[in-house]
Amino acid sequence: MTDLRAPSVKSGEGNALPESTSIRTSSSHHAPTAIFRDELQVFSRSRVDESGRIQVTPTLARRLGRFDVMCLVWNRTIGTRIFTQPVNVLFLTGSSGVAILLWVVGGLIVFAMAVSWLEFALTVPIFSISRNGETRDFSTPRSGGDKNYLEYIYQRPRLLMTCVFGITFLLFGSPAGNAIEFGVAMQSAIHPSCSEQQPCFNRAAALGWAVGVLTLCGIINITTRRLTIVLNKWFAVIKLLMVVVTTLLGIIFGTVYTPGGCSNITWTNHNSGSGGKLGDIVLAMFYTMYAYTGYDEPFDVLSEVRYPQKTFARSVVTAMSVVQLLFPLVNVAYLCVVPYTGNATLPSNMALAFYAIVAQRHNAGVQSEAAARAVAAVVGVFIFGSIMAQTFTGTRVAQEIAKEGVLPWSLLFAGSGPSVGSRFGHRGRGTVGVDESVEMVPLWATGLYWALAVVMVLLVGIPIKPPTSYRILTFLRIFSTVVVMWFLTAAGLAYLKVDSWCRGPRGRQWSAKAAWKPWLDPVWTVVAFASLAFLVVAVFVPPTQIWPDDDLPYYFSPVVGWGALALGVLWWLGLQAEQWYRGVELTYRRTPLVEFDEWENGGSPIMVGELVEVIRKVKLRGPRTVNTTSVIVSD
């Protein structure tokens, strides 16, 4: 950690700003103010004692570049979902043609939401900064993803949306479902002849694998940030090549060797009219959208992206465009090799069935068991990469939630510390300047994120069979943290646009504040809002297709998903009751440390640190109050 007394950076030194850049602290200016590194020392000394510490974001050289951002999307998106969800979509629709269409439509909805997120990500939060005597409001991207956008939209009642998002994310935003699927894949690699539906399947071993992979990813996350980023890039490239090869191989192999080939993909319902109804289509749409949701990962760590105003939008759009092209095509490739003839012959995993057929055709002596073992191992490694990426970003979202002061021991979970690896490379307790800071990681937030994920694995995985528990955790995640939160975000963005058009300067003036606007604006917002509004309601239409091993009612998952939001409201009410009972008022203040990139070209502010203060105003007799301030300076 960096001692508060350490940095003494002169104006113009390193990345510091010229003396003509300053902060306007006038209360008449509506936006909160930011500070620069020189001001940070004075500002923080007045609020902390000698034991205070400064934690900063990664230095410019350590930040995520364009390719790193694209790899975060690919590594997170290409995991268990593109291998497991095709079966769920086919089971519900009963038609290969309809299934492919839903993969296209689901991708377009997620793409529209990604574009809407970009408009928020590059605009909020907004801080007041004075340059050359002129005070302006600047957009300064921050980590946290959807949390920041929801808090900006729904500002009253104070802390309500923070609690709703925070509780929902901490419960269902973990990789618990992926961890269970990893356990299933590892057991399939060890015992390929025993599927998860059979009595011989070792459920305890699968859950052990699940807890083990969560633990390993947590250890990697606190040990070395640099290795995590390097592994993320390797996983992303390998996964992307794997999907491309599978797509080309499937289309060519199916055309040459499979009877009927790709012409087997039709609009025909192969289940005698069963399936393909509204309830089935809506549920299948959820599963296709879930496969694309990895786009949100880089938004969660936006403070760690290099020059986000210049590079982030293009990186996300490029990565998402590649995925949008490949996912429908790889499903076509699956069906060219493994024709869908009805649910009675539907394999449990399309990728396993695909490569088993290809391997047997290439070498008649190859045992299908050996091919299944190899493919299961590869799928398991891919899932591991996705869990690692999700742990990297999710722990930082948990840290952002804690910075709002709504969790027990908030300052503990909000802080960062030197990574385990950096402790060996950085000797001594000498002072470290901002530009030479050691590698910082969210230590306690990682522990919180890991513990909640393990609880969900055991809570759902012990009483329920692995296929059903995976589907439950998958649906809970996509419904609560994806569809409902996305709907609230899309509705908020639509409101801000309408307010800007109708009320002009009398409203919230989003049109004037938006730092980035997409092509065809506001088409993407309308598509996202209309689609998600329909899905939020239509999810309660009963499906006609129910998995044989699914003993829970169809409405269980959406009810529990809405229940998580209700729990967030109850948490907020409890927070208000606790303040009233103790006679205190909880407030928080987050003051960013910013610097400008490429000052000579005008530049844009980037956040390199943040002072977080959780303040409890103790109400004494009469109108007086006493402020008790707890402070950390955090990345």
C-alpha positions in Angstrom: 0.0 0.0 0.0 1.0 3.6 -0.6 1.6 5.7 2.5 -0.4 9.0 2.4 2.8 10.9 3.2 4.6 9.4 0.2 3.7 11.0 -3.1 5.0 14.5 -3.7 4.5 15.0 -7.4 5.1 18.4 -8.8 2.8 20.0 -11.4 3.7 18.8 -14.8 5.7 15.8 -13.6 4.9 12.4 -15.1 1.2 12.4 -16.0 0.4 15.3 -13.7 -1.5 18.3 -15.0 -0.3 21.8 -15.7 -0.9 24.4 -13.1 -3.7 25.9 -15.2 -5.8 22.8 -14.4 -7.6 23.0 -11.1 -10.8 22.0 -9.3 -13.7 24.2 -8.8 -15.3 23.4 -5.4 -18.1 26.0 -5.6 -21.3 24.5 -4.3 -23.2 26.3 -7.0 -21.9 23.9 -9.6 -24.3 20.9 -9.8 -21.8 18.1 -10.5 -19.6 16.6 -7.8 -16.0 17.6 -7.9 -12.9 15.6 -8.7 -9.4 16.1 -7.4 -5.8 15.7 -8.8 -2.9 14.1 -7.2 -1.5 17.2 -5.5 -5.0 18.0 -4.0 -5.4 14.3 -2.9 -2.6 14.6 -0.4 -4.1 17.7 1.3 -7.6 16.5 0.9 -6.9 13.1 2.5 -4.7 14.3 5.3 -7.6 16.4 6.6 -9.8 13.3 6.8 -7.6 10.4 7.9 -4.9 9.8 10.5 -1.4 8.6 10.1 -2.6 5.1 9.5 -4.4 6.0 6.4 -3.5 4.5 3.1 -3.9 5.3 -0.6 -4.8 2.6 -3.1 -4.8 3.5 -6.8 -5.9 2.0 -10.1 -3.4 0.2 -12.3 -0.8 2.4 -13.9 -1.2 3.3 -17.6 1.1 0.5 -18.7 -0.9 -2.1 -16.6 -4.3 -1.0 -17.9 -6.4 -3.1 -20.3 -5.9 -2.3 -23.9 -8.2 -2.8 -26.9 -7.4 -6.5 -27.4 -7.6 -7.1 -23.6 -11.2 -5.8 -23.7 -12.2 -7.9 -26.6 -10.6 -11.0 -25.0 -12.6 -10.4 -21.8 -15.8 -10.5 -23.9 -14.7 -13.6 -25.8 -13.4 -15.5 -22.8 -16.5 -14.9 -20.8 -19.0 -15.5 -23.7 -17.4 -18.6 -25.2 -17.7 -21.0 -22.3 -20.2 -23.6 -21.2 -23.2 -21.8 -22.7 -22.5 -22.3 -26.5 -22.0 -26.0 -25.8 -25.0 -26.6 -23.4 -27.7 -24.1 -24.3 -28.3 -25.4 -27.9 -29.9 -28.5 -26.4 -32.2 -26.4 -24.2 -33.3 -24.2 -27.1 -34.0 -27.2 -29.4 -35.9 -29.0 -26.6 -38.2 -26.0 -26.1 -38.8 -25.0 -29.7 -39.1 -28.5 -31.3 -37.7 -27.1 -34.6 -34.1 -26.6 -35.7 -35.1 -23.7 -38.0 -36.9 -21.8 -35.1 -33.9 -22.5 -32.8 -31.5 -20.9 -35.3 -33.8 -17.9 -35.7 -33.9 -17.4 -31.9 -30.1 -17.5 -31.8 -30.1 -14.5 -34.2 -32.9 -12.6 -32.4 -31.4 -13.2 -29.0 -28.0 -11.9 -30.2 -29.6 -8.7 -31.6 -31.4 -8.0 -28.3 -28.2 -8.3 -26.4 -26.3 -6.2 -28.9 -28.9 -3.5 -28.6 -28.4 -3.6 -24.8 -24.6 -3.5 -25.2 -24.9 -0.3 -27.3 -27.2 1.2 -24.6 -24.7 0.3 -21.9 -21.9 2.0 -23.9 -23.9 5.3 -23.9 -24.1 5.1 -20.1 -20.5 3.8 -19.5 -18.8 6.6 -21.4 -21.0 9.3 -19.8 -21.5 8.6 -16.1 -20.4 9.5 -13.5 -19.9 13.2 -14.3 -17.6 15.4 -12.4 -16.9 19.2 -12.3 -13.4 20.1 -13.4 -11.9 23.5 -14.1 -9.3 23.8 -16.9 -7.7 27.1 -17.7 -10.2 29.0 -15.7 -13.2 27.4 -17.3 -15.4 25.0 -15.3 -16.9 22.1 -17.2 -18.6 18.8 -16.4 -16.5 15.8 -17.6 -17.6 12.2 -18.0 -15.2 10.0 -16.1 -15.7 6.2 -16.7 -15.8 4.1 -13.5 -15.9 0.4 -12.8 -19.2 -1.2 -11.6 -21.2 -1.6 -14.8 -24.9 -1.6 -14.4 -24.7 -0.4 -10.8 -23.5 3.0 -11.9 -26.2 3.4 -14.6 -29.1 2.4 -12.3 -27.9 4.7 -9.5 -27.7 7.6 -12.0 -31.2 6.9 -13.3 -33.0 6.2 -10.0 -31.5 8.7 -7.6 -34.4 8.7 -5.1 -34.9 7.2 -2.6 -31.3 7.4 -1.8 -29.4 4.1 -1.7 -32.5 2.1 -2.7 -31.2 1.1 -6.2 -27.8 0.4 -4.7 -29.3 -2.1 -2.3 -31.5 -3.7 -5.0 -28.7 -4.1 -7.4 -26.2 -5.1 -4.7 -28.2 -7.8 -3.1 -29.3 -9.3 -6.4 -25.8 -9.3 -7.8 -24.2 -10.8 -4.8 -26.8 -13.6 -4.7 -27.1 -14.5 -8.4 -24.2 -12.7 -10.1 -21.7 -15.4 -9.1 -20.4 -18.2 -11.4 -22.1 -20.9 -9.3 -24.0 -22.3 -12.2 -20.9 -22.5 -14.4 -19.0 -24.1 -11.5 -21.6 -26.9 -11.3 -21.3 -27.4 -15.1 -17.6 -27.6 -14.7 -18.0 -30.4 -12.2 -20.3 -32.2 -14.6 -17.7 -31.8 -17.4 -14.9 -33.1 -15.2 -16.9 -36.1 -14.2 -17.8 -36.8 -17.8 -14.1 -36.7 -18.7 -13.4 -39.2 -15.9 -16.4 -41.4 -16.5 -17.8 -40.7 -19.9 -20.1 -43.7 -19.9 -22.0 -42.3 -16.9 -24.1 -39.2 -17.8 -25.5 -36.8 -15.2 -29.0 -38.3 -15.7 -27.9 -41.8 -14.6 -27.8 -43.1 -11.0 -24.1 -43.9 -11.4 -23.2 -40.2 -11.6 -21.2 -39.0 -8.6 -23.0 -35.8 -7.5 -20.7 -35.2 -4.6 -17.6 -35.4 -6.8 -19.1 -32.9 -9.2 -19.9 -30.5 -6.4 -16.3 -31.0 -5.1 -15.0 -30.0 -8.6 -17.3 -27.0 -8.5 -16.1 -25.7 -5.1 -12.5 -26.5 -6.2 -12.6 -24.4 -9.4 -14.2 -21.5 -7.6 -11.4 -21.7 -5.0 -8.7 -21.9 -7.6 -10.0 -18.9 -9.5 -10.3 -16.9 -6.3 -6.7 -17.7 -5.4 -5.5 -16.7 -8.9 -7.5 -13.4 -8.6 -5.7 -12.3 -5.4 -2.3 -13.7 -6.3 -1.6 -12.0 -9.6 -3.6 -9.6 -11.7 -1.1 -9.8 -14.5 -1.3 -13.5 -14.9 -5.1 -13.3 -14.9 -5.0 -10.9 -17.8 -2.5 -13.1 -19.8 -4.5 -16.2 -19.2 -7.6 -14.4 -20.2 -6.1 -13.5 -23.6 -4.9 -17.1 -24.2 -8.2 -18.6 -23.3 -10.1 -16.1 -25.5 -7.9 -16.8 -28.6 -8.1 -20.6 -28.2 -11.9 -20.5 -27.6 -12.4 -18.2 -30.6 -10.4 -20.5 -32.8 -12.2 -23.5 -31.5 -15.6 -22.0 -32.4 -14.4 -21.0 -35.8 -12.9 -24.5 -36.5 -16.1 -26.2 -35.2 -18.2 -24.0 -37.5 -16.2 -24.7 -40.6 -15.8 -28.4 -39.8 -19.5 -28.9 -39.1 -20.7 -27.3 -42.3 -18.1 -29.1 -44.5 -18.4 -32.5 -42.7 -22.2 -32.4 -42.6 -22.4 -31.5 -46.3 -20.1 -34.4 -47.3 -20.9 -37.2 -44.8 -24.2 -36.6 -43.1 -27.3 -37.8 -45.0 -29.2 -34.7 -45.9 -26.5 -32.5 -44.4 -27.4 -29.0 -43.6 -30.7 -29.4 -45.4 -31.9 -31.2 -42.3 -32.4 -27.8 -40.7 -36.1 -27.1 -41.3 -39.1 -25.2 -39.7 -40.8 -28.6 -39.0 -41.8 -29.3 -35.4 -40.5 -32.8 -34.7 -42.5 -33.3 -31.5 -45.9 -33.8 -33.0 -46.8 -30.1 -32.4 -45.6 -30.1 -28.8 -43.3 -27.2 -27.9 -42.8 -24.0 -29.8 -45.6 -22.2 -28.0 -45.2 -18.7 -26.5 -44.1 -20.0 -23.1 -41.5 -22.3 -24.8 -40.2 -19.5 -27.1 -39.8 -17.0 -24.3 -37.9 -19.5 -22.2 -35.7 -20.5 -25.2 -35.0 -16.8 -25.8 -33.7 -16.5 -22.3 -31.2 -19.3 -22.9 -30.0 -17.8 -26.2 -29.6 -14.3 -24.6 -27.6 -15.8 -21.7 -25.0 -17.2 -24.2 -24.2 -13.7 -25.4 -24.1 -11.9 -22.0 -20.3 -11.9 -21.7 -20.2 -8.4 -23.2 -20.8 -6.9 -19.7 -17.5 -8.1 -18.3 -15.2 -5.1 -19.4 -17.9 -2.6 -18.2 -17.4 -4.0 -14.7 -13.7 -3.0 -14.7 -13.9 0.2 -16.8 -11.6 2.1 -14.4 -8.8 -0.3 -15.4 -9.2 0.3 -19.2 -6.6 2.4 -21.0 -8.1 5.5 -22.7 -11.7 4.3 -22.4 -13.2 7.3 -24.1 -11.2 6.6 -27.2 -11.0 2.8 -27.4 -13.7 1.1 -25.4 -16.8 1.4 -27.6 -15.0 0.1 -30.7 -13.5 -2.8 -28.8 -16.9 -3.9 -27.4 -18.7 -3.5 -30.7 -16.1 -5.5 -32.5 -16.0 -8.3 -30.0 -19.8 -8.5 -29.9 -20.1 -8.5 -33.7 -17.7 -11.5 -34.0 -19.8 -13.4 -31.4 -23.0 -12.4 -33.1 -21.8 -13.9 -36.4 -20.3 -17.1 -34.9 -22.9 -18.3 -32.5 -25.8 -18.8 -35.0 -23.3 -20.4 -37.5 -21.9 -22.8 -34.9 -25.4 -23.9 -34.2 -25.9 -24.5 -37.9 -22.7 -26.6 -37.8 -24.0 -28.7 -34.9 -27.2 -29.4 -36.7 -25.5 -30.3 -40.0 -23.6 -33.1 -38.2 -26.2 -34.0 -35.5 -29.6 -33.7 -37.2 -32.5 -32.8 -34.8 -35.3 -35.3 -35.2 -37.1 -34.8 -31.9 -36.5 -34.6 -28.2 -36.5 -38.4 -27.9 -33.1 -38.5 -29.7 -31.7 -35.2 -28.4 -28.2 -35.5 -26.9 -27.4 -34.0 -23.5 -24.6 -31.9 -25.0 -24.4 -30.9 -28.7 -20.6 -30.4 -28.7 -20.0 -33.9 -27.2 -22.3 -35.5 -29.8 -20.8 -33.4 -32.6 -17.1 -34.4 -32.0 -18.0 -38.0 -31.2 -19.5 -38.4 -34.7 -16.6 -36.6 -36.4 -14.0 -38.7 -34.6 -15.7 -42.0 -35.4 -16.0 -41.0 -39.1 -12.3 -40.0 -39.3 -11.1 -43.2 -37.6 -13.6 -46.1 -37.3 -11.4 -47.6 -34.6 -11.8 -44.6 -32.3 -13.9 -45.3 -29.4 -16.8 -42.9 -28.8 -15.9 -43.0 -25.1 -12.4 -41.7 -25.8 -13.8 -38.9 -28.0 -16.4 -38.0 -25.3 -13.7 -37.9 -22.7 -11.5 -35.6 -24.7 -14.3 -33.2 -25.6 -15.6 -33.1 -22.0 -12.1 -32.1 -20.8 -11.8 -29.3 -23.4 -15.3 -28.0 -22.4 -14.2 -28.1 -18.8 -11.1 -26.0 -19.5 -13.2 -23.5 -21.4 -15.6 -23.3 -18.5 -12.6 -22.7 -16.2 -11.6 -19.7 -18.4 -15.0 -18.2 -18.1 -15.1 -18.6 -14.3 -11.7 -17.0 -14.1 -12.8 -14.0 -16.1 -16.1 -13.7 -14.2 -14.2 -13.8 -10.9 -11.8 -11.1 -12.1 -14.7 -8.7 -13.0 -17.3 -9.8 -10.4 -15.0 -9.2 -7.4 -14.5 -5.6 -8.6 -18.3 -5.1 -8.8 -18.6 -6.5 -5.3 -16.0 -3.9 -4.3 -17.9 -1.1 -5.9 -21.1 -2.2 -4.0 -19.2 -2.1 -0.7 -17.9 1.4 -1.5 -21.5 2.7 -1.1 -21.5 1.7 2.6 -24.5 -0.6 2.4 -22.8 -3.8 3.5 -21.6 -4.9 6.9 -17.8 -4.1 7.2 -18.2 -2.0 4.0 -14.7 -0.4 4.2 -13.1 -3.8 4.6 -14.7 -5.2 1.4 -14.2 -1.9 -0.4 -10.5 -1.8 0.0 -7.7 -3.3 -2.1 -4.3 -4.6 -1.1 -1.1 -5.7 -2.8 -1.5 -9.0 -4.6 0.2 -12.0 -3.1 2.6 -12.1 -6.0 3.6 -8.4 -5.7 4.4 -9.0 -2.0 7.4 -11.1 -3.1 8.5 -8.7 -5.8 8.1 -5.4 -3.8 10.4 -5.4 -0.8 10.6 -2.9 2.0 8.1 -0.4 3.3 9.4 2.6 1.5 7.0 5.1 -0.1 5.6 4.3 -3.5 4.4 7.0 -5.9 1.1 6.8 -7.7 2.8 6.0 -11.0 4.9 3.2 -9.4 2.1 1.6 -7.3 2.4 -2.1 -6.7 -0.2 -4.5 -8.1 -3.5 -4.0 -6.2 -6.3 -6.6 -6.0 -9.7 -6.7 -4.1 -8.6 -9.2 -1.4 -11.7 -9.1 0.9 -14.2 -8.6 -1.9 -12.8 -11.8 -3.5 -13.4 -13.7 -0.3 -17.0 -12.4 -0.1 -17.6 -13.3 -3.8 -16.1 -16.7 -3.4 -18.1 -17.5 -0.2 -21.4 -16.5 -1.7 -20.7 -18.6 -4.8 -19.9 -21.7 -2.8 -23.0 -21.2 -0.7 -25.1 -21.1 -3.9 -23.4 -24.2 -5.3 -24.1 -26.2 -2.1 -27.5 -24.8 -1.4 -28.8 -25.7 -4.9 -26.5 -28.5 -5.9 -26.9 -30.8 -2.8 -30.7 -31.3 -3.0 -31.2 -31.0 -6.7 -29.6 -33.0 -9.6 -26.8 -31.3 -11.5 -28.7 -30.7 -14.8 -31.6 -29.1 -13.0 -29.4 -27.2 -10.6 -27.5 -25.8 -13.5 -30.7 -24.7 -15.3 -32.0 -23.1 -12.1 -28.9 -21.1 -11.4 -28.6 -20.2 -15.0 -32.1 -18.9 -15.2 -31.9 -17.1 -11.9 -28.8 -15.3 -13.1 -30.2 -14.3 -16.5 -33.6 -13.3 -15.2 -32.6 -11.3 -12.1 -29.2 -9.8 -13.0 -29.6 -9.7 -16.7 -33.2 -9.3 -18.0 -34.7 -7.4 -15.0 -31.7 -5.2 -14.4 -31.3 -4.6 -18.1 -35.0 -3.7 -18.4 -34.6 -1.1 -15.6 -31.6 0.3 -17.4 -33.2 0.4 -20.8 -36.3 1.9 -19.4 -34.2 4.5 -17.6 -32.3 5.4 -20.8 -35.6 5.6 -22.7 -36.9 8.0 -20.0 -33.8 10.1 -20.1 -34.1 10.5 -23.9 -37.8 11.3 -23.8 -37.2 13.8 -21.0 -34.4 15.5 -22.9 -36.6 15.9 -26.0 -39.8 17.0 -24.2 -38.5 19.1 -21.3 -35.2 20.4 -22.8 -33.1 22.5 -20.3 -35.9 22.1 -17.7 -35.2 18.3 -17.5 -32.2 16.2 -16.8 -30.6 17.2 -20.2 -29.3 13.7 -21.1 -28.9 14.7 -24.8 -26.4 17.4 -23.8 -24.6 15.3 -21.3 -24.2 12.1 -23.3 -20.5 11.7 -24.2 -21.1 8.9 -26.7 -24.1 8.3 -29.0 -24.5 5.3 -31.2 -25.3 5.2 -34.9 -29.1 4.9 -35.5 -29.8 6.4 -32.0 -32.4 5.8 -30.5 -33.2 2.6 -32.3 -31.1 0.4 -30.1 -32.7 1.8 -26.9 -36.2 1.2 -28.3 -35.3 -2.4 -29.3 -33.8 -3.2 -26.0 -36.6 -1.6 -23.9 -39.4 -3.2 -26.0 -37.9 -6.7 -26.0 -37.0 -6.8 -22.3 -40.4 -5.3 -21.3 -42.1 -8.2 -23.2 -39.8 -10.9 -21.7 -40.2 -9.6 -18.2 -44.0 -10.2 -18.5 -44.1 -13.2 -20.8 -41.8 -15.3 -18.6 -44.9 -16.2 -16.6 -46.6 -17.9 -19.6 -46.3 -21.6 -18.9 -44.2 -23.6 -21.3 -45.5 -26.9 -22.8 -42.1 -28.6 -22.7 -40.8 -29.6 -19.3 -37.6 -31.5 -18.7 -38.4 -35.0 -17.3 -36.1 -34.5 -14.3 -37.4 -31.0 -13.5 -39.6 -31.4 -10.5 -40.0 -27.6 -9.8 -42.9 -25.6 -11.2 -42.1 -23.4 -14.2 -42.7 -20.2 -12.3 -40.1 -21.1 -9.5 -37.2 -19.3 -11.1 -38.9 -16.0 -12.1 -40.6 -15.8 -8.7 -37.2 -16.3 -6.9 -35.6 -13.8 -9.3 -38.2 -11.1 -8.4 -37.8 -12.2 -4.8 -34.1 -11.2 -4.9 -35.2 -7.7 -5.9 -37.7 -7.7 -3.1 -34.9 -8.8 -0.7 -32.9 -5.7 -1.9 -35.8 -3.5 -1.0 -36.1 -5.2 2.4 -32.3 -4.7 2.9 -32.8 -1.0 2.2 -35.7 -0.8 4.7 -33.5 -2.5 7.3 -30.8 0.0 6.6 -33.2 2.9 7.2 -34.6 1.2 10.3 -31.0 0.7 11.7 -30.2 4.3 11.1 -33.4 5.5 12.8 -32.8 3.1 15.8 -29.2 4.2 16.3 -30.0 7.8 15.7 -27.5 8.1 12.8 -27.7 9.0 9.1 -25.5 7.1 6.8 -24.0 9.1 3.9 -21.1 8.4 1.6 -18.8 10.5 -0.5 -16.6 9.3 -3.4 -14.1 11.8 -4.6 -12.1 10.6 -7.6 -8.4 11.3 -8.4 -8.3 12.1 -12.1 -5.8 12.9 -14.7 -6.1 13.8 -18.4 -4.7 11.6 -21.2 -3.0 13.4 -24.1 -3.2 16.9 -22.5 -1.9 18.6 -25.6 -4.8 17.3 -27.7 -7.5 18.4 -25.3 -7.6 15.0 -23.6 -10.3 13.3 -21.5 -10.2 12.6 -17.8 -9.3 9.1 -16.5 -9.8 7.9 -13.0 -6.5 6.8 -11.3 -7.8 6.6 -7.7 -10.6 7.4 -5.5 -11.2 8.7 -1.9 -14.1 6.9 -0.4 -15.7 8.2 2.8 -18.5 6.5 4.7 -19.9 9.1 7.1 -22.4 8.5 9.9 -24.0 11.7 11.1 -24.8 11.0 14.8 -28.0 12.9 15.8 -27.6 14.4 19.3 -30.2 16.3 21.4 -31.4 19.3 19.4 -30.6 20.2 15.9 -26.8 19.5 16.2 -25.1 16.5 14.6 -21.6 15.0 14.9 -20.0 13.6 11.8 -18.0 10.3 12.3 -16.0 9.7 9.1 -14.4 6.4 8.1 -12.1 6.8 5.1 -10.3 4.6 2.6 -8.7 5.7 -0.7 -9.4 3.0 -3.1 -9.0 1.9 -6.7 
